[in-house]
Amino acid sequence: MIQIMKQEVEKQTGHFESFDGTSIYYEMRGQGKPIVFVYGIGCLMNHWHPQVTAFSQNYQTICLDFRGHQKSESPKDLDNLNIDSLARDTHALLNHLKISSASFWGHSFGGQVVLRAFDLFPEQFKNLVFVNAFVKDPIGGMFGVDFVPKIFQFVKDTHQNYPDLVTNVWRASVLNPLAAHLSALAGGFNLRLTSIKDIEVYARGIASLDLKVFMKLFEDMMAYDASSVLEKIRIPTLIISGEKDGVTPVAHQIELHSRIAGSELQNVPYGSHCTQLDLPEFVNLRAEKFYMTHKY
């Protein structure tokens, strides 16, 4: 069971060389059965800090930075900036740590990465937890409209011609205090529940990201469809959705649930696209119940 009084757990950090020589950064805490946390595009480990704090009391928690994100290197060959490569990084991480199998959590775009990793390396998966995840391109109807892909293409084209200008505008926009409120209005965060400090940490993290990395992965996200993987899943799976998620509405999680045999679906009232930050105690207790039920 998750302890109510949480003690500080020592953090271990390291780098390893992935399949193409790219150096990937990771953090580990605690001992016990391993849990691998995979965040979303442009995110950072802070998105999992309530889960890491809670579960490291009784499990071994493992986080990694995506290639091109935070403390991980960008690949020398930008063709290796894609979902396949991110999935292979998780495989290489477990091999580096000499861990045969683990529980995997995927948030948002991290759901696509986890699904691709499962498709390639199913033997490394004991169970799955999806939080506000999606299977395929979520942006076509994001926020109930179809203009997001057009905006992305405009930014991509403009960046090719004026990279410094677009990068500076991008960073200024992300770091603008109004950005948090706009994100909240779109269902990205629930400002009544999520700490503003967590949102500021996220903003600083995404502002530091190389825009070329973000756009390359964003484009791959739009192209990748993991629908065919869902019917292959025969391990315990928990799907968590946020009732107020405007980025990937509940319908995305309902699709996962309907196509993964025996999966469990938990809708979280007031949860945004970052339900694990909005209501961490609820999410953690529901996941712990899932682990106990399936004796993980």
C-alpha positions, 0 to 999 in steps of 0.5 A: 500500500502507498504510505500516507507519511511519505519519506524522502527516497534517494534519487539515482541518476545516470545516462546510457547510450541507446541503440544509435549512440544517443545519450539518454538521461534517467532517474530512479528512486526506491526499491521493489517492482519497477514502474517506468513513467513516460511523459508527453511531448515537450514535457519533463519529469516534473509531470510525474513528481506526485506519482514518483513521490508516492510509489517510490515508497514501495516500488522502484520508480524510473523516469527517462528524458526523451531524446532531445528533451531536457538532459538527454541528447538529440540524435546526430541523425534527426531521422531518429527523432520519432516514436520508434526511436523513443520506444527503442530508448525505453527498451534500451533503458531496461536492458541497461538496468538489467530489468526484464519487465516492468509496469509502464505508465504513459501520459498523453503522447507518452501513450503512443510511445508506450504502445509502440514499445509494447508492439516491439517488445511485449515481453518487457511489459507486466501491465499498463497505465494510461493517463489522458492518452491517445492512440492516433493523431489527436489534433485534427479535432482538438478543442472541437475544431480543425485549425490546429493542423493548419497552425502547425504547418504554418509554424513549420513553414515559417520556422524553415525560413526564419528559425531564430524569429520563430524560436524567440516568439515561441519561447516568449509565448510559452513563458508569458504568464497568460499562457498558463491561463490559456492552457487551462481554458483549453483543458490542459490544466485545472488551475484550481487544482494544479499548482501554478509552480508545476505549470511554471516548471513545465513552461520553462521546460518546453521553452528550453526545447529545441523547436526542431525537436518538438516539430519533428516529434509532433509531426510523427505524432500526427502520422502514427496510429497505434490502433492495431496494437490495442487488440494485441494487449492481454495484460492488465491495463488501467485507463485514466481520463479527465472529465475536463480534458479538452486536449484529448477528451474522454472519447480517446480513453473510451476508445482505448478501453473498448479495444483493450480486452479486460481493461479498466477505465476510470474517469476523474471528475474535474481532471484536465489533460494533466489529471495526475497533477490535478488530483494526484492522490485520487490517481495514485490510490486508483493505480494502487488498487489496480496493482493490488487487484492484479498482484503486481 
